[in-house]
């Protein structure tokens, strides 16, 4: 099962980076292979938010939708994503955002994923690093276009 951890410095305020990550509806506008992204519900609590969302991921003739549960811990600035339904067997995706100063934060990103379809899972394993870099670069590029300090 492919896993990856990466640490990056973003030259943007912590709150703006968190908002970018949680704005799942916009993923279709910048995330590679994301054909559609929809937030179905958001439940706001005092210390955390819960978002239920779908992503339709596709490449050429392959396309499928998976539902996820996103929990944002407001006190710790941690976003945890897990799969509820779809082609994903296992998904653990954790974003830890740490404020460095008013205009800079550190983002620690962890992902572990396994698909239900064994053949597609082998392809995922083979191209995981390349795909992961492309996705991370798309977040950074979108941040540059959309975040105003």
C-alpha positions in Angstrom: 0.0 0.0 0.0 1.6 3.3 -1.0 2.3 5.8 1.7 4.0 9.2 1.6 4.8 11.9 4.0 6.0 15.3 3.0 6.7 18.6 4.8 6.4 21.9 3.0 6.6 25.6 3.9 3.8 27.7 2.5 4.3 31.5 2.4 0.7 32.2 3.3 -1.2 32.6 6.6 -2.2 29.4 8.3 -6.0 30.2 8.1 -5.8 30.8 4.3 -4.0 27.4 3.7 -6.6 25.6 5.8 -9.4 27.3 3.9 -7.8 26.2 0.6 -7.6 22.6 1.8 -11.2 22.5 3.1 -12.6 24.2 0.0 -13.2 20.8 -1.6 -15.8 22.2 -4.1 -12.8 23.9 -5.9 -10.7 20.8 -6.2 -12.2 20.2 -9.7 -10.7 23.5 -10.8 -7.1 22.6 -10.1 -6.5 19.0 -8.9 -5.2 16.6 -11.6 -7.6 13.9 -12.5 -10.4 15.4 -10.5 -13.5 15.7 -12.7 -15.9 16.7 -10.0 -15.8 17.8 -6.4 -18.9 18.3 -4.2 -19.3 19.0 -0.5 -22.6 17.4 0.5 -22.7 18.6 4.1 -20.7 20.5 6.7 -21.3 20.2 10.4 -19.7 22.9 12.5 -18.9 22.2 16.1 -17.0 24.3 18.7 -13.7 22.5 18.3 -14.1 20.7 14.9 -15.9 20.6 11.6 -17.1 17.5 9.8 -17.4 17.6 6.0 -18.9 14.9 3.8 -17.8 15.2 0.2 -17.4 13.3 -3.1 -14.6 13.4 -5.5 -14.9 12.0 -9.0 -11.4 10.9 -10.1 -10.8 9.9 -13.7 -8.1 9.3 -16.2 -8.9 8.5 -19.8 -11.6 5.7 -19.8 -11.4 5.2 -16.0 -13.6 7.3 -13.8 -15.1 6.7 -10.3 -16.4 8.6 -7.4 -15.5 8.1 -3.8 -17.1 9.7 -0.7 -15.0 10.9 2.1 -15.3 12.2 5.7 -13.1 15.2 6.5 -12.6 16.2 10.1 -11.0 19.5 10.8 -9.6 19.9 14.4 -9.8 23.7 14.9 -7.5 23.7 18.0 -4.7 21.5 16.6 -5.1 22.6 12.9 -5.2 19.0 11.8 -7.4 17.8 8.9 -8.0 14.1 8.7 -9.7 12.4 5.6 -11.1 8.9 5.5 -13.0 7.1 2.8 -16.7 6.3 3.3 -17.6 4.7 0.0 -16.2 4.1 -3.5 -13.3 2.4 -5.1 -10.9 3.1 -2.2 -10.2 0.2 0.1 -8.1 2.2 2.6 -7.5 5.9 2.9 -5.7 7.8 5.6 -4.9 11.3 4.7 -3.7 13.8 7.3 -2.8 17.4 7.0 -1.0 19.1 10.0 -0.7 22.8 9.6 1.6 24.7 12.0 1.9 28.5 12.1 5.4 29.8 11.7 4.4 33.5 11.6 1.5 35.6 10.3 2.4 35.0 6.7 4.0 31.5 6.8 3.0 28.0 7.8 4.4 24.5 7.7 2.3 21.8 6.2 2.9 18.2 7.1 1.0 15.9 4.7 0.6 12.1 5.1 -1.3 9.8 2.8 -1.8 6.1 2.7 -4.1 4.6 0.0 -5.2 1.3 -1.4 -7.8 0.7 -4.1 -10.3 -2.1 -4.1 -9.5 -3.0 -7.8 -6.2 -5.0 -7.6 -5.2 -4.1 -11.2 -5.7 -0.4 -10.7 -4.0 -0.6 -7.3 -0.9 -2.0 -9.1 -0.9 1.0 -11.4 -1.4 3.3 -8.5 1.7 1.8 -6.8 3.7 2.2 -9.9 2.9 5.9 -10.5 2.2 7.0 -7.0 5.2 9.2 -6.5 4.7 11.0 -9.8 1.0 11.5 -9.1 1.6 12.7 -5.6 4.1 15.3 -6.8 1.7 16.5 -9.4 -1.1 16.8 -6.9 1.0 18.7 -4.4 2.3 21.0 -7.1 -1.3 21.8 -8.1 -2.1 22.8 -4.5 0.9 25.1 -4.5 0.0 26.6 -7.9 -3.6 27.2 -6.9 -2.5 28.8 -3.6 -0.3 31.3 -5.6 -3.3 32.2 -7.8 -6.0 32.4 -5.2 -4.5 33.3 -1.8 -4.1 37.0 -1.1 -1.8 37.7 1.9 
